[in-house]
Amino acid sequence: MNFKLFIALLLIFLLSIPCVFGADNWNTFGYDFNRTSYSPETINITNWGQIWNFTGFDFSDDNIIVADGHVVFGSESPDAFLVLNATTGTEICRVNTTSDALDCSHENGIVYGALGTGNVTAFYINNCTQIWNFSTGGNIYRSNTLIVGDFIYIGNDKNYTYAINKTDGTEIWSFDVPGANFRTRPVYYNDTVYIGDSLSPYKMYAINATDGSELWNVTVGTSLLYGGAVLYPSGDDAYIAWGSYDNHIYVLNSSDGAEVCNYSVPYGDVYLAAPAYHSDTLYFGSSSNMYAINATNCSLT
């Protein structure tokens, strides 16, 4: 499917929720800081259909957030974050940027967005007034702003994962792995941030969310690049799952990084999109198929 067509369909899907049912905000990539991509809202599919159309830009990424009656997304032409009225599709305001505007997240009326040149910026959703700007010192690609408590977590292409104070944009800590490329979207569980290195040897890192110390790392698959991971509970444990370039879905135990199971597909780019999780089931797509597998043993449901 054409990427821009996919984004257009996704936008229609997201907008059908708040306009018809007054749904919860979709504040970040994957809905929550575990990236489950599951909302408790019920959707009446008979009400699907185009509500409005907004043109004159190029998406720079696949992340759209819907919050407090607004739609927010990043553009690479023009370089800007755009804020639209979710009901009418009219532009409310925009934040012009110095490079392509990427993923963003929202909390309490403030949007936290990432730029391709490595900056993280905060602005008010209702008028686009900027609050602060933070430079990570390296390009950002695919790593989404993850908001947990008073911190924002994000990785860059130049060895670092950061924790940033969400109030004033100052650095809390940085986690440095020489030669690493943290292009995956971080996830959070139990005071731990999990993020993947997209360069060989393709490691997943568990980092103490408070002080930035390393808890463990493990080599996994052959890519942690595009889609990112999803984290979900399983009994007394929590598991992390993601798609790899070697056409596998891998599941790790979040406490020590041990592999729980994996599922292989014949072919098909499963690394391009993060799996979704609900009710002990992982959902993911390849270039030609949609799959649902058991989230604890990777068997086909």
C-alpha positions in Angstrom: 0.0 0.0 0.0 1.2 3.5 -0.8 2.6 5.1 2.4 0.8 8.4 2.0 -2.5 6.5 1.2 -2.0 4.5 4.4 -1.5 7.7 6.4 -4.6 9.2 4.9 -6.6 6.2 5.9 -5.1 6.2 9.4 -6.1 9.9 9.8 -9.7 9.1 8.7 -9.7 6.2 11.3 -8.5 8.3 14.1 -10.8 11.2 13.4 -13.9 8.9 13.2 -13.3 8.1 16.9 -13.5 11.5 18.5 -16.1 12.9 16.1 -18.5 10.1 16.6 -17.9 8.9 20.2 -15.9 11.7 22.0 -13.1 9.2 22.6 -10.0 9.4 24.8 -7.0 11.4 23.5 -4.5 9.5 21.4 -1.6 11.3 23.0 1.4 9.5 21.5 2.6 6.8 19.1 1.0 3.6 20.2 -1.6 5.3 22.4 0.3 4.8 25.7 3.9 4.6 27.0 3.8 0.8 26.5 2.9 1.4 22.8 0.1 -1.1 22.9 -1.9 0.7 20.1 -5.0 -0.3 21.9 -7.8 2.2 23.0 -10.7 1.1 25.2 -13.1 3.0 23.0 -15.7 1.1 21.0 -16.0 2.1 17.3 -19.2 1.7 15.3 -17.8 0.9 11.8 -21.0 1.8 10.1 -20.0 5.5 10.8 -16.7 5.3 9.1 -16.1 7.7 6.2 -14.3 10.8 5.1 -15.1 13.8 7.4 -12.8 16.4 5.9 -9.6 16.6 3.9 -6.5 18.8 4.6 -3.8 19.3 1.9 -0.6 21.3 1.3 2.0 19.3 3.2 4.1 16.1 3.1 4.0 13.8 6.1 7.5 13.3 7.6 6.5 10.3 9.7 3.6 8.0 10.5 2.6 9.5 13.8 -0.6 11.5 14.3 -1.9 12.4 17.7 -5.5 13.4 18.5 -5.9 15.4 21.7 -8.4 17.9 23.2 -10.2 18.4 19.9 -6.9 18.9 18.0 -5.0 16.8 15.4 -1.3 17.3 15.5 1.4 15.9 13.2 4.8 16.7 11.7 5.5 17.8 8.1 8.7 17.8 6.1 7.3 20.2 3.4 6.9 22.7 4.9 9.1 21.9 7.9 6.5 22.4 10.7 4.2 20.8 13.3 0.6 21.5 12.2 -2.3 21.7 14.6 -5.8 21.2 13.1 -9.3 21.4 14.4 -10.3 17.7 14.7 -14.0 18.4 13.8 -13.5 20.7 10.8 -10.0 20.0 9.6 -9.1 23.7 9.6 -5.6 24.8 10.6 -5.4 26.3 14.1 -1.7 27.1 14.1 1.7 25.7 13.2 5.2 25.7 14.6 7.7 26.4 11.8 10.9 24.3 12.3 14.4 24.3 11.0 14.1 20.7 9.7 11.5 18.0 9.2 9.1 17.7 12.1 8.8 14.1 13.2 6.9 12.2 16.0 5.2 14.1 18.8 3.4 13.4 22.0 0.9 15.4 24.1 0.1 15.8 27.8 -1.9 18.5 29.6 -2.2 20.9 26.7 1.5 20.7 25.7 3.0 19.0 22.6 6.5 17.6 22.8 7.9 17.1 19.3 11.2 15.8 17.7 13.0 17.3 14.7 15.2 15.4 12.3 18.2 17.6 13.1 18.0 16.4 16.7 16.0 19.0 18.6 13.1 18.3 20.9 10.6 21.2 21.3 7.6 21.9 23.5 4.7 24.1 22.5 1.1 24.7 23.6 -1.4 22.8 21.5 -4.0 25.6 21.4 -1.8 28.4 20.0 1.6 26.8 19.0 3.6 29.1 21.4 6.9 27.5 22.0 8.0 26.8 25.6 11.5 25.4 25.2 13.9 23.7 22.8 16.5 21.1 23.6 19.3 19.8 21.3 20.3 16.1 21.6 23.5 16.7 19.5 22.6 14.2 16.9 19.9 13.5 14.3 16.6 11.9 15.4 15.0 9.3 13.2 11.9 7.3 14.4 12.6 7.7 18.1 9.4 9.2 19.5 9.1 11.5 22.6 8.0 9.3 25.5 6.4 11.1 28.4 6.4 9.5 31.8 5.9 11.5 34.9 8.2 14.6 34.9 10.5 13.1 32.2 10.7 12.9 28.4 12.7 10.1 26.9 14.2 10.0 23.4 17.1 8.5 21.5 19.2 9.9 18.7 21.6 8.7 15.9 24.7 9.7 17.8 25.1 7.2 20.7 22.6 8.8 23.1 19.3 8.3 24.8 18.1 11.2 26.9 15.9 12.0 29.8 14.7 15.6 29.6 12.8 17.6 32.2 9.4 18.2 30.6 8.9 21.5 32.4 11.9 23.5 31.3 13.7 21.3 28.7 16.9 20.7 30.7 18.8 17.4 30.6 18.2 15.0 33.5 20.6 12.3 32.3 22.1 10.9 29.1 22.9 7.2 28.3 25.8 6.8 26.0 26.7 3.8 23.9 29.6 4.5 21.5 28.7 3.6 18.0 25.0 3.1 18.8 22.1 4.4 16.8 18.9 4.7 18.9 16.3 4.9 16.2 13.6 2.9 17.9 10.7 4.4 19.9 11.4 3.8 23.6 8.9 2.0 25.8 8.5 2.2 29.6 7.7 -0.2 32.4 8.3 -0.3 36.2 10.9 2.6 36.3 12.7 1.2 33.3 13.1 2.6 29.7 13.7 0.1 26.9 15.2 1.2 23.6 16.9 -0.6 20.7 20.1 0.1 18.8 19.5 0.0 15.1 23.1 -0.8 14.1 24.9 -4.1 14.4 25.0 -6.0 16.8 21.4 -4.8 17.2 21.0 -4.7 21.0 18.0 -3.9 23.2 18.9 -1.9 26.3 17.1 -1.6 29.6 17.9 1.7 31.3 17.0 2.9 34.8 14.4 5.6 34.1 15.5 7.7 37.1 19.3 7.9 36.9 20.1 6.5 33.4 22.2 3.5 34.5 22.2 0.4 32.4 20.3 -2.6 33.8 20.9 -5.1 31.0 21.5 -5.4 27.2 20.9 -8.3 24.9 21.6 -8.9 21.2 18.4 -9.5 19.3 17.4 -10.2 15.6 18.9 -8.3 12.8 17.2 -4.9 13.1 15.5 -2.7 15.6 14.9 0.2 13.2 11.5 1.3 12.1 8.5 0.1 14.1 9.7 -0.1 17.6 8.5 -2.3 20.4 5.4 -2.9 22.4 5.4 -3.8 26.2 2.7 -5.7 27.9 2.0 -7.6 31.2 2.1 -11.4 31.4 1.4 -12.9 34.9 4.1 -11.5 37.2 6.3 -10.5 34.3 6.2 -8.0 31.4 7.2 -8.8 27.9 8.6 -6.7 25.0 7.8 -7.6 21.4 9.0 -6.1 18.1 9.5 -7.0 14.4 12.9 -7.7 13.1 14.5 -7.3 9.6 15.0 -11.1 9.6 11.2 -11.5 9.3 10.6 -12.6 12.9 8.6 -11.2 15.8 10.7 -11.5 18.9 9.4 -11.5 22.5 11.7 -10.8 25.5 11.2 -10.9 29.2 11.5 -7.3 30.4 13.3 -8.2 33.7 16.4 -9.7 32.1 16.1 -9.7 28.3 15.8 -13.4 28.0 14.0 -14.5 24.9 10.5 -15.9 25.6 9.6 -16.9 22.0 9.6 -15.8 18.4 7.4 -16.1 15.4 8.7 -16.4 11.8 6.8 -15.2 8.7 7.8 -16.4 5.2 8.6 -12.9 4.0 7.2 -9.4 4.4 8.8 -6.4 6.2 7.5 -7.1 9.7 10.1 -4.6 11.0 8.3 -1.6 9.5 5.5 -1.4 12.0 5.3 -2.0 15.8 3.0 -4.8 16.9 -0.2 -4.0 18.7 -1.3 -5.8 21.9 -4.6 -6.6 23.5 -5.9 -9.4 25.6 -2.9 -11.7 25.4 -2.7 -11.3 21.6 -0.1 -9.6 19.4 -1.3 -8.1 16.1 1.1 -7.2 13.3 1.2 -6.9 9.6 3.7 -7.9 6.9 3.7 -6.6 3.3 0.9 -8.9 2.4 -0.7 -10.5 5.5 -2.1 -9.6 8.9 -1.3 -11.9 11.8 -2.6 -12.5 15.4 -0.4 -14.6 17.6 -0.4 -15.6 21.3 1.5 -13.0 23.2 3.1 -15.5 25.6 4.2 -18.4 23.4 4.1 -16.9 19.9 1.7 -19.5 18.5 -0.7 -18.6 15.8 -4.1 -18.0 17.3 
